[in-house]
Amino acid sequence: MILVDSNILIYAAGPEYEFLRRLICSEDVAVSILSRIEVLGYHRLLPPERDLLEQLFAAITVLPVSDDIAERAVALRQQRRISLGDSVIAATALVEGLTLVTHNTGDFDWIEGLELEDPLARS
């Protein structure tokens, strides 16, 4: 199973990124509840994009923030400046033992033990 970052979901809504939609729907994929909030909460999201993203979220597992994830996110924020969303998403991947699939690898590459993959780097 992989954990997909918010930015990959946003890219997947674009017509030129069909390969990301296939990736999301073909693999055992999860997202943090924070990604759902970030992506669907965007105030300029157009109805067609919202519909597509809702379909993607329906096809994947949405993971809640457990106490273990919250504690790991706190520890990450104590080490270095990192946004709340990124800390929770990274902590979710670490606690659940998942590879984080993101285009923003530089935001996470300092985190020990976090496995990263950038599907846009190979496109």
C-alpha positions as CSV (number, residue, x, y, z in Angstrom):
1,M,0.0,0.0,0.0
2,I,1.1,3.6,-0.7
3,L,0.1,6.9,0.8
4,V,-0.7,9.6,-1.8
5,D,0.1,13.2,-0.9
6,S,-2.4,16.0,-1.6
7,N,-0.4,17.4,-4.5
8,I,-0.6,14.0,-6.4
9,L,-4.4,14.1,-6.1
10,I,-4.5,17.7,-7.4
11,Y,-2.4,16.8,-10.4
12,A,-4.6,13.7,-11.0
13,A,-7.5,16.0,-11.6
14,G,-5.8,17.5,-14.7
15,P,-6.6,16.0,-18.1
16,E,-2.9,15.5,-18.9
17,Y,-2.3,13.3,-15.8
18,E,-4.4,10.3,-16.6
19,F,-1.5,8.1,-15.6
20,L,-1.9,9.3,-12.1
21,R,-5.6,8.5,-12.0
22,R,-4.7,5.0,-13.2
23,L,-2.0,4.7,-10.5
24,I,-4.4,5.8,-7.8
25,C,-7.2,3.4,-8.9
26,S,-5.0,0.4,-9.8
27,E,-2.8,0.2,-6.6
28,D,-3.7,-0.3,-3.0
29,V,-3.8,3.4,-2.1
30,A,-4.5,5.4,1.0
31,V,-4.6,9.1,1.9
32,S,-4.6,10.9,5.1
33,I,-7.8,12.6,6.1
34,L,-5.7,15.8,6.0
35,S,-5.3,15.3,2.2
36,R,-9.1,15.0,1.8
37,I,-9.6,18.2,3.8
38,E,-6.8,20.1,1.8
39,V,-8.0,18.9,-1.6
40,L,-11.8,19.1,-1.3
41,G,-11.6,22.3,0.9
42,Y,-9.9,24.3,-1.8
43,H,-12.1,27.3,-2.3
44,R,-11.5,27.6,-6.1
45,L,-12.3,24.0,-6.9
46,L,-14.5,23.8,-10.0
47,P,-17.5,21.4,-10.0
48,P,-16.0,19.0,-12.7
49,E,-12.7,18.9,-10.7
50,R,-14.6,18.3,-7.4
51,D,-16.6,15.5,-9.0
52,L,-13.4,13.8,-10.3
53,L,-11.7,14.1,-6.9
54,E,-14.7,12.8,-5.1
55,Q,-14.6,9.7,-7.3
56,L,-10.9,9.3,-6.6
57,F,-11.5,9.6,-2.8
58,A,-14.3,7.0,-3.1
59,A,-11.8,4.5,-4.6
60,I,-9.1,4.8,-1.9
61,T,-8.8,4.3,1.8
62,V,-8.9,7.5,3.9
63,L,-6.8,7.1,7.1
64,P,-7.8,9.0,10.3
65,V,-5.4,10.7,12.6
66,S,-4.7,8.2,15.4
67,D,-2.9,9.1,18.7
68,D,0.3,7.5,17.3
69,I,0.1,9.6,14.2
70,A,-0.5,12.8,16.2
71,E,2.5,12.0,18.5
72,R,4.7,11.4,15.5
73,A,3.5,14.6,13.8
74,V,4.4,16.5,17.0
75,A,7.9,15.0,17.0
76,L,8.4,16.0,13.4
77,R,7.3,19.6,14.1
78,Q,9.7,19.7,17.0
79,Q,12.6,18.7,14.8
80,R,12.2,21.2,11.9
81,R,9.7,23.7,10.5
82,I,7.1,21.7,8.7
83,S,3.4,22.5,8.0
84,L,0.7,20.9,10.0
85,G,-0.6,19.1,7.0
86,D,2.8,17.8,5.9
87,S,3.7,16.7,9.4
88,V,0.5,14.6,9.7
89,I,0.8,13.2,6.2
90,A,4.5,12.2,6.8
91,A,3.6,10.8,10.3
92,T,0.8,8.7,8.7
93,A,3.2,7.2,6.2
94,L,5.7,6.4,9.0
95,V,3.3,5.0,11.5
96,E,1.5,2.9,8.8
97,G,4.7,1.8,7.1
98,L,3.7,3.2,3.8
99,T,5.7,4.8,0.9
100,L,4.7,8.5,0.5
101,V,4.0,9.3,-3.1
102,T,4.5,13.0,-3.6
103,H,5.9,15.5,-6.1
104,N,7.2,17.6,-3.2
105,T,9.9,15.2,-2.1
106,G,12.1,18.1,-0.9
107,D,9.5,18.8,1.8
108,F,10.0,15.4,3.3
109,D,13.5,14.1,2.3
110,W,15.0,15.1,5.7
111,I,12.7,12.7,7.6
112,E,14.5,9.5,8.7
113,G,12.9,6.3,7.7
114,L,10.3,7.9,5.3
115,E,10.2,6.2,2.0
116,L,9.4,8.6,-0.9
117,E,8.4,8.2,-4.5
118,D,7.7,10.9,-7.1
119,P,5.7,9.5,-10.0
120,L,6.0,12.8,-11.9
121,A,9.8,12.4,-12.0
122,R,9.5,9.3,-14.2
123,S,6.8,10.7,-16.5
